[in-house]
Amino acid sequence: MTTKEQSSGGSTIYRHQATDRPFTFAQGNEASIELISQHVETYIGPIQSVFHEIISDLVHIDILYVAPTKERNYITLVTSGMSNLPMTVPQGAEAFRYAELLICLPADWQLSNESMQKEENYWPIRSLKTLARLPHEYNTWLYTAHTIPNNNPAEPYASNTKLMGMMLTIPSIVQQINEFFTLTISPDKEVHFFSLTPLYSEEMDYKLNHGAEALYKKLDKAGVTELLDPRRKNTCKKRFGLF
């Protein structure tokens, strides 16, 4: 069940409640996987490895791993499978029924099988998988400027950060952004690629109270992008009762 309300800043707040439903086994779509992989390699770089899901509910979510290079000295992770099913979009947004997500990590982020047993290393991947499945679990959608807290009430993702939520943004890591943002699978299916930008609780509150554009300005001024810095400056931390 999903309910809607408006924040003081004009944002729509969706509140999702879990429903009892059976596990729905899902498999990957090989044709879509190939097209998404080609798209990522064309605009970001060679896919060095893939984090495969063993058992999938609703949609089969793999994570494509693009290794750091001299030009892009960071790891790029991109979902593949969120777009296997359409999201439940509002009227007028039918062109945005299909999406995939990405996030960037520092080049030295530990992603070995052993390292990912620790939540301090695994939480960005968990976030990608959780958010990629969320629209299909709750019959809703994800779009740019949407913010999703980590639990309710929001809590830090892991012990190595105080970041507590994600905001969908237009990717900033790709020079040919217009070409990368949209992948045409078929005449009636366009997949859009959104970045996840991690936020502090105060930043999510600021967006609800003042609107997305006001938060964008603060993040842009501070140089905040989808490249994760788990200890970055909080752009909306209160000082003496003021932002």
C-alpha positions in Angstrom: 0.0 0.0 0.0 1.3 3.5 -0.9 0.0 6.8 0.4 0.9 10.3 -0.7 1.3 13.7 1.0 2.9 17.0 0.2 5.9 18.5 2.1 6.2 22.2 2.9 8.7 22.4 0.1 6.3 21.1 -2.5 7.8 17.5 -2.6 5.5 14.5 -2.9 6.1 12.1 0.0 5.3 8.5 -0.8 4.8 6.2 2.3 5.1 2.6 1.4 3.7 -0.2 3.6 4.8 -3.8 3.1 2.2 -6.2 2.0 2.0 -10.0 2.3 2.8 -11.4 -1.1 4.4 -14.6 -2.3 8.0 -14.8 -3.4 8.1 -14.3 -7.2 11.1 -16.0 -8.8 12.7 -13.9 -11.5 15.3 -14.6 -14.2 17.4 -12.2 -16.2 16.5 -11.1 -19.7 19.6 -12.0 -21.8 18.7 -9.6 -24.6 18.3 -6.6 -22.2 21.5 -7.6 -20.3 23.5 -7.5 -23.5 22.1 -4.1 -24.6 22.6 -2.5 -21.2 26.2 -3.9 -21.0 27.0 -2.6 -24.5 25.6 0.8 -23.4 27.6 1.0 -20.3 30.8 0.0 -22.1 30.2 2.6 -24.8 29.8 5.5 -22.5 31.5 4.6 -19.2 34.1 1.8 -19.8 34.8 -1.9 -20.0 32.8 -4.1 -17.6 35.4 -6.0 -15.7 33.1 -8.2 -13.7 29.4 -8.7 -12.7 28.0 -9.3 -9.3 25.3 -11.9 -10.1 22.2 -12.5 -8.0 21.7 -16.2 -7.2 18.0 -16.1 -6.3 15.9 -13.1 -7.3 12.5 -11.9 -6.3 10.4 -9.9 -8.8 13.3 -8.8 -10.9 16.8 -10.3 -11.4 19.3 -7.5 -10.4 22.9 -7.9 -11.4 25.5 -5.2 -10.7 28.0 -4.3 -13.5 31.5 -3.4 -12.3 33.5 -0.9 -14.3 37.1 -0.6 -12.9 38.9 2.7 -12.3 41.1 4.1 -15.0 43.5 7.1 -15.2 40.7 9.2 -16.7 38.1 7.9 -14.3 39.8 7.1 -11.0 36.8 5.6 -9.4 34.7 2.4 -9.5 31.4 2.6 -11.3 28.6 0.2 -10.4 25.5 0.0 -12.6 22.4 -2.1 -12.1 21.1 -4.4 -14.8 17.7 -5.8 -14.4 15.6 -3.1 -12.7 14.2 -2.3 -16.2 13.0 -5.9 -16.8 9.6 -4.7 -15.5 7.9 -1.3 -15.9 7.5 1.0 -12.9 4.1 2.3 -11.9 4.4 5.9 -13.0 1.9 8.8 -12.7 -0.1 9.9 -15.7 2.1 11.8 -18.1 5.3 10.1 -17.0 4.9 7.0 -19.2 8.2 7.6 -20.9 10.0 6.9 -17.6 8.6 3.5 -16.8 12.0 1.8 -17.1 15.1 2.7 -15.2 18.5 1.5 -14.0 20.7 3.0 -11.3 24.4 3.7 -10.8 26.8 4.8 -8.1 30.5 5.5 -8.0 33.0 4.5 -5.3 36.5 5.5 -4.5 39.1 3.5 -6.4 40.3 1.8 -3.3 36.9 0.6 -2.1 37.1 -3.0 -1.1 34.7 -5.3 -3.1 36.3 -8.7 -2.8 34.0 -11.6 -1.7 35.6 -11.5 1.7 35.4 -7.7 2.0 31.7 -7.6 1.1 30.9 -9.7 4.2 31.3 -6.5 6.1 28.4 -4.0 5.8 31.0 -1.1 5.7 32.0 -2.3 2.3 28.7 -3.9 1.0 26.2 -1.1 1.7 26.5 0.7 -1.6 25.7 -2.5 -3.4 22.9 -3.3 -1.0 21.4 0.2 -1.7 21.5 -0.4 -5.5 19.7 -3.7 -5.2 17.2 -2.5 -2.6 16.3 0.6 -4.6 16.2 -1.2 -7.9 13.6 -3.6 -6.5 11.6 -1.0 -4.5 9.3 0.3 -7.3 8.3 -3.3 -8.2 7.7 -4.3 -4.6 5.4 -1.3 -3.9 4.0 -0.5 -7.3 5.6 2.9 -7.4 8.4 4.7 -9.3 11.8 6.3 -8.9 12.7 9.5 -10.7 15.2 12.3 -10.5 15.0 14.3 -7.2 13.3 11.4 -5.4 14.9 10.8 -2.0 14.7 7.5 -0.1 15.8 7.3 3.5 17.6 4.2 4.9 14.8 2.8 7.0 12.1 4.7 8.9 13.3 6.6 10.9 16.5 7.0 8.8 19.7 5.5 10.1 23.3 5.4 8.9 24.0 2.8 6.3 27.0 1.4 8.2 29.5 2.3 10.9 31.8 4.0 8.5 29.4 6.8 7.5 26.6 9.0 8.8 24.9 9.1 5.4 21.3 8.0 5.7 19.6 8.2 2.4 19.8 8.4 -1.4 18.6 10.9 -4.0 18.2 10.1 -7.6 20.1 12.5 -9.9 21.0 12.9 -13.5 24.5 11.3 -13.9 27.4 13.7 -13.9 30.2 11.2 -14.6 29.5 10.9 -18.4 30.5 13.6 -20.9 27.9 12.5 -23.4 25.1 12.7 -20.9 22.2 13.0 -23.3 23.3 9.9 -25.2 24.0 7.9 -22.0 20.9 8.9 -20.1 18.5 7.1 -22.4 18.9 3.6 -23.9 16.2 2.7 -26.5 15.5 -1.0 -26.2 12.5 -1.0 -28.5 10.0 1.6 -29.9 7.9 1.3 -26.7 10.7 0.9 -24.2 13.3 3.5 -23.2 15.6 2.8 -20.2 16.8 5.8 -18.3 20.0 5.7 -16.1 19.9 7.6 -12.8 22.7 8.2 -10.3 22.3 7.6 -6.6 23.7 10.5 -4.6 24.0 9.6 -0.9 22.6 12.2 1.6 22.6 13.0 5.3 19.4 13.2 7.2 19.6 17.0 7.4 19.9 17.2 3.6 16.8 15.1 3.0 14.9 17.3 5.5 16.2 20.4 3.7 14.9 19.1 0.4 11.5 18.4 1.9 11.3 21.8 3.4 12.8 23.9 0.6 12.5 21.8 -2.5 14.9 19.8 -4.7 16.4 22.8 -6.5 17.5 24.5 -3.3 19.3 21.3 -2.2 20.8 20.8 -5.7 22.5 24.3 -5.3 24.0 23.3 -2.0 25.3 20.0 -3.2 26.7 21.5 -6.4 28.4 24.3 -4.5 30.1 21.7 -2.3 31.0 19.5 -5.3 28.8 16.6 -4.2 28.1 14.0 -6.9 27.3 10.3 -7.2 31.0 9.6 -6.3 30.6 8.4 -2.8 32.6 10.0 0.0 31.3 8.3 3.2 32.7 11.2 5.4 32.0 14.2 3.2 30.8 17.5 4.6 27.2 17.8 5.5 25.9 20.7 3.4 22.8 21.2 5.6 24.2 20.8 9.0 22.7 23.2 11.4 24.9 25.8 13.1 23.5 28.0 15.8 20.0 27.2 14.6 20.7 28.2 11.0 21.6 26.3 7.8 
